[in-house]
Amino acid sequence: MNLKLESKRIILLPFKEEDASRIRELANDKELADILGLPHPYELKHAEGWIAVQSELIKEGSEFPLAIVSKELDEIIGTITIRVDKNNNKGELGYWIGKDYWGNGFATEAVHTIIQFGFTQLELNKIWAAALSRNTASILVLEKAGLQKEGTLKQDRLLHGKYEDVDVYGLLKLDYTLNQKSNVKNEQGAHQ
């Protein structure tokens, strides 16, 4: 399985050990830590420990943590992962973008790319994600990628001593396939 996924502006690929300092730099942000529940300060040992387990997870097919690399900048700007639940043939999305790169559509592009990978290469039946209800930027990314809100889990996550509501979003392979066919027809119609 080739784990180099490409779209117009980004490449998604496995992390290397030497990426730890870049991940520490991007993840060491108070606002990001607040939304994701990351340790703050985010130290180099956190990034190194996280990267150290990834190749085994990928080999097992249980999780695919990938660096989001900007083609233009030729540097890592964030991360995206899909955690596979083999018993239920579904995958959970998780992602974040370094604060300096927010608002440029990189997360949406990465989510579209990993969804395609999940349905076409991993042959999943469903892809889902959870976001803090107050994380409107992440919710917008999920909606732009075609995921539908399935519900809100009240006080589901305890972050920094405060209970947070979490919104759950999902996309079925059937709906994804229908959307892809519809998009192709719309593009063909626009070119006639």
C-alpha positions in Angstrom: 0.0 0.0 0.0 1.5 3.3 -1.1 1.1 5.7 1.7 1.8 8.9 -0.1 -1.5 10.6 -0.8 -1.6 13.7 -2.9 -4.1 16.4 -3.6 -3.7 19.8 -5.3 -1.8 21.7 -2.5 -0.8 19.0 0.0 0.9 15.6 0.4 -0.1 13.2 3.2 2.7 10.8 4.2 4.0 8.9 7.2 6.2 10.7 9.7 9.9 10.2 10.1 11.8 10.5 13.4 13.4 13.8 12.3 9.8 15.3 12.1 9.5 15.4 15.9 10.9 18.9 16.3 8.5 20.3 13.7 5.6 18.6 15.4 6.7 20.0 18.7 6.9 23.4 17.2 3.4 23.2 15.7 1.7 21.5 18.6 3.2 23.7 21.3 0.3 26.2 21.1 -2.0 26.9 24.0 -5.1 27.4 21.8 -4.4 24.1 20.0 -3.8 22.3 23.3 -7.1 23.7 24.6 -9.1 22.3 21.7 -7.3 19.0 21.3 -6.4 18.2 24.9 -2.7 18.0 24.1 -0.2 18.5 26.9 1.0 22.1 27.2 3.8 22.8 26.9 4.1 20.2 24.2 7.7 18.9 24.5 10.0 17.1 22.1 9.6 13.9 24.0 5.8 13.9 23.4 6.4 14.2 19.6 9.1 11.6 19.6 7.0 9.1 21.6 4.0 9.6 19.3 6.1 9.2 16.1 7.9 6.1 17.6 4.7 4.0 17.6 3.3 5.0 14.3 5.0 2.6 11.9 3.7 -0.4 13.9 0.2 1.0 13.8 0.4 1.5 10.0 1.8 -2.0 9.6 -1.1 -3.5 11.6 -3.6 -1.4 9.6 -5.1 -0.1 12.8 -4.2 3.6 12.4 -2.7 5.7 9.7 -1.2 8.9 11.2 0.1 11.1 8.4 1.9 14.4 8.1 0.2 17.1 6.1 2.9 18.7 4.0 2.3 21.9 2.0 3.6 21.4 -1.5 4.3 25.2 -1.8 6.1 25.5 1.5 7.6 22.0 1.4 7.1 21.6 5.2 4.7 19.9 7.6 1.7 22.1 8.5 -0.3 19.6 10.5 -1.4 16.0 10.9 -4.3 13.8 10.0 -5.1 10.2 11.0 -7.7 7.6 10.4 -8.1 5.0 13.2 -9.6 1.8 11.8 -12.2 -0.2 13.8 -11.8 -3.5 11.9 -14.7 -5.2 13.7 -17.2 -2.6 12.4 -15.4 -1.7 9.2 -15.3 2.0 10.0 -12.6 4.7 10.5 -12.4 7.6 12.9 -10.8 10.8 11.6 -8.6 13.0 13.7 -6.6 16.0 12.5 -5.1 19.3 13.4 -3.4 22.1 11.5 -0.7 24.4 13.0 -2.3 27.8 14.0 -0.3 29.8 11.4 -2.0 27.8 8.6 -5.6 28.1 9.9 -8.2 29.4 7.5 -6.6 28.4 4.3 -8.6 25.2 3.5 -5.7 22.8 4.3 -7.7 20.8 6.8 -10.6 20.5 4.4 -8.3 19.3 1.6 -6.6 16.8 3.9 -10.0 15.4 5.1 -11.2 15.0 1.5 -8.0 13.2 0.7 -8.0 10.8 3.7 -11.7 10.1 3.1 -11.0 9.0 -0.4 -8.2 6.8 0.9 -10.5 5.3 3.6 -13.2 4.4 1.2 -11.2 3.3 -1.9 -8.1 1.7 -0.4 -9.1 0.7 3.1 -12.6 -0.2 1.8 -14.3 1.1 4.9 -18.1 1.3 5.2 -18.2 4.4 7.3 -15.9 7.3 8.3 -16.8 9.4 11.3 -15.3 12.1 13.5 -15.9 13.9 16.7 -15.3 17.6 17.4 -15.9 19.7 20.5 -19.2 21.5 19.9 -17.4 24.8 20.4 -14.8 24.0 17.7 -16.8 25.6 14.9 -13.8 25.6 12.5 -13.4 21.8 12.7 -17.2 21.3 12.4 -17.1 23.4 9.2 -14.3 21.3 7.8 -16.3 18.1 8.5 -19.4 19.5 6.8 -17.5 20.7 3.8 -16.1 17.2 3.4 -19.6 15.8 3.3 -19.9 14.4 6.8 -23.4 14.7 8.4 -24.1 15.5 12.0 -25.3 12.4 13.8 -25.7 13.9 17.3 -24.2 15.7 20.3 -22.7 13.8 23.2 -23.4 16.0 26.3 -20.5 16.7 28.6 -18.6 13.8 26.9 -15.0 15.0 27.3 -13.3 16.3 30.3 -10.7 18.9 29.2 -8.7 21.0 31.6 -11.2 20.4 34.4 -14.2 21.3 32.3 -16.8 19.0 30.7 -17.2 19.6 27.0 -20.0 18.7 24.6 -18.9 16.8 21.5 -20.6 16.7 18.1 -20.3 13.4 16.1 -20.3 13.4 12.3 -20.4 10.5 9.9 -20.2 9.6 6.2 -21.3 6.3 4.7 -19.5 4.8 1.7 -22.8 4.6 -0.1 -23.4 8.3 0.3 -19.8 9.1 -0.6 -20.1 7.1 -3.8 -23.4 8.7 -4.8 -21.8 12.2 -4.1 -18.8 11.3 -6.3 -21.0 10.2 -9.2 -23.2 13.3 -8.9 -20.0 15.5 -8.9 -18.8 13.8 -12.1 -22.2 14.4 -13.8 -22.2 18.0 -12.7 -18.7 18.6 -14.1 -19.6 16.9 -17.4 -22.7 19.1 -17.7 -20.6 22.2 -17.1 -18.2 21.3 -19.9 -20.9 20.8 -22.5 
